[in-house]
Amino acid sequence: MQDDTLTGTLSSVDVATKENLENLVKVGEELLIKPVSRVNLATGVFEPINKMTNEEALRKYK
């Protein structure tokens, strides 16, 4: 999973403040409820590939 919409300190690997880490947890939790998707190589846009959420997919392949 990845999120290409992160900006500012959320997109930096160098900011380990408590606030930033808590915000990263929120981002991760939001990613779990999004549908499984992949990048359309022709458009560069993420497109859902089925009705399964990322959380459901992770549980399935656990």
MIMI-916732 format. One line per 4 residues: number of its first residue (from 1); for each residue x, y, z of N, C-alpha, C, O. Coordinates in pm, whole numbers, padded with zeros to 5 digits. Layout:
BEGIN
NUM) X Y Z X Y Z X Y Z X Y Z; ...;
END
This chain:
BEGIN
1) 00083 -00117 00000 00000 00000 00000 00088 00123 00000 00197 00126 00057; 00038 00224 -00064 00108 00351 -00060 00008 00464 -00078 -00103 00444 -00130; 00048 00580 -00034 -00036 00698 -00046 00047 00808 -00109 00139 00860 -00046; 00016 00843 -00232 00095 00943 -00302 00045 01085 -00275 00088 01179 -00342;
5) -00045 01102 -00178 -00099 01234 -00146 -00036 01296 -00022 -00075 01406 00018; 00061 01230 00039 00125 01284 00159 00206 01408 00125 00275 01412 00023; 00195 01508 00211 00271 01632 00191 00334 01675 00323 00301 01622 00429; 00424 01771 00314 00486 01827 00433 00559 01723 00516 00626 01635 00461;
9) 00546 01734 00648 00619 01643 00737 00571 01499 00726 00646 01407 00758; 00447 01479 00683 00399 01342 00668 00475 01266 00561 00487 01143 00567; 00527 01337 00463 00599 01271 00354 00749 01259 00381 00822 01201 00300; 00795 01311 00493 00936 01308 00527 00968 01188 00616 00892 01155 00707;
13) 01079 01124 00589 01122 01013 00674 01208 01061 00791 01251 00982 00874; 01233 01192 00797 01321 01248 00899 01249 01310 01018 01314 01356 01111; 01116 01313 01017 01043 01382 01124 00976 01277 01214 00874 01219 01179; 01037 01254 01329 00987 01152 01421 00927 01214 01547 00942 01160 01656;
17) 00860 01327 01531 00796 01389 01647 00672 01309 01684 00618 01236 01601; 00629 01322 01806 00510 01251 01852 00390 01288 01765 00311 01201 01727; 00375 01416 01736 00262 01463 01655 00264 01401 01515 00161 01356 01465; 00381 01400 01452 00390 01345 01317 00363 01194 01316 00296 01144 01227;
21) 00416 01124 01414 00393 00980 01421 00246 00949 01444 00193 00853 01388; 00178 01028 01526 00035 01009 01548 -00043 01036 01419 -00139 00966 01388; 00000 01138 01345 -00066 01167 01217 -00043 01054 01116 -00132 01024 01036; 00075 00994 01118 00103 00881 01029 00016 00761 01063 -00026 00687 00974;
25) -00012 00740 01191 -00103 00632 01231 -00241 00657 01171 -00305 00565 01121; -00287 00782 01175 -00417 00816 01117 -00419 00789 00967 -00517 00737 00914; -00310 00826 00900 -00300 00801 00756 -00308 00651 00728 -00378 00608 00636; -00239 00571 00807 -00241 00426 00791 -00380 00369 00813 -00423 00281 00738;
29) -00449 00418 00915 -00585 00370 00942 -00678 00406 00827 -00766 00327 00792; -00660 00524 00768 -00741 00564 00654 -00711 00479 00531 -00801 00448 00453; -00584 00441 00514 -00547 00354 00401 -00614 00218 00412 -00650 00158 00310; -00631 00169 00533 -00692 00038 00552 -00836 00032 00502 -00882 -00073 00456;
33) -00908 00144 00510 -01050 00141 00469 -01070 00174 00321 -01182 00168 00270; -00962 00208 00252 -00972 00237 00108 -00975 00106 00030 -00925 00004 00078; -01033 00109 -00090 -01036 -00012 -00172 -00897 -00049 -00224 -00812 00038 -00246; -00876 -00178 -00244 -00752 -00224 -00306 -00745 -00161 -00445 -00844 -00162 -00518;
37) -00630 -00108 -00480 -00617 -00042 -00610 -00478 -00063 -00667 -00387 -00110 -00599; -00465 -00029 -00793 -00334 -00034 -00857 -00324 00086 -00952 -00424 00147 -00988; -00202 00116 -00992 -00179 00231 -01079 -00206 00191 -01224 -00153 00091 -01272; -00287 00270 -01291 -00306 00255 -01435 -00182 00314 -01500 -00160 00435 -01491;
41) -00102 00232 -01565 00025 00279 -01621 00006 00381 -01733 00096 00461 -01759; -00107 00378 -01799 -00133 00474 -01907 -00166 00613 -01853 -00132 00714 -01915; -00234 00618 -01736 -00278 00747 -01682 -00203 00789 -01557 -00202 00907 -01522; -00140 00693 -01488 -00072 00724 -01362 -00168 00739 -01245 -00127 00783 -01137;
45) -00295 00702 -01264 -00398 00718 -01161 -00425 00584 -01093 -00429 00480 -01159; -00442 00587 -00959 -00480 00468 -00886 -00625 00434 -00917 -00712 00521 -00911; -00651 00307 -00951 -00787 00263 -00982 -00820 00141 -00896 -00739 00050 -00883; -00941 00140 -00836 -00983 00022 -00758 -00985 -00102 -00847 -01024 -00094 -00964;
49) -00945 -00217 -00792 -00945 -00339 -00873 -01051 -00438 -00828 -01078 -00536 -00898; -01111 -00415 -00713 -01221 -00500 -00667 -01292 -00429 -00553 -01259 -00315 -00520; -01388 -00493 -00494 -01466 -00430 -00386 -01403 -00451 -00248 -01461 -00409 -00148; -01287 -00514 -00243 -01222 -00545 -00116 -01143 -00424 -00066 -01079 -00354 -00144;
53) -01148 -00399 00066 -01066 -00294 00124 -00925 -00347 00146 -00901 -00467 00142; -00831 -00256 00169 -00694 -00297 00198 -00689 -00383 00323 -00612 -00479 00330; -00770 -00350 00423 -00773 -00429 00546 -00820 -00571 00518 -00762 -00667 00568; -00925 -00585 00439 -00976 -00719 00405 -00872 -00798 00327 -00855 -00918 00348;
57) -00802 -00732 00236 -00699 -00800 00158 -00585 -00846 00246 -00534 -00957 00228; -00544 -00763 00341 -00436 -00803 00432 -00476 -00922 00517 -00396 -01013 00541; -00600 -00921 00563 -00648 -01035 00644 -00653 -01162 00560 -00622 -01271 00609; -00693 -01149 00435 -00705 -01264 00346 -00570 -01329 00320 -00560 -01452 00315;
61) -00466 -01248 00305 -00334 -01300 00271 -00243 -01316 00391 -00122 -01336 00375; -00298 -01307 00509 -00221 -01318 00633 -00163 -01455 00653 -00096 -01479 00753;
END
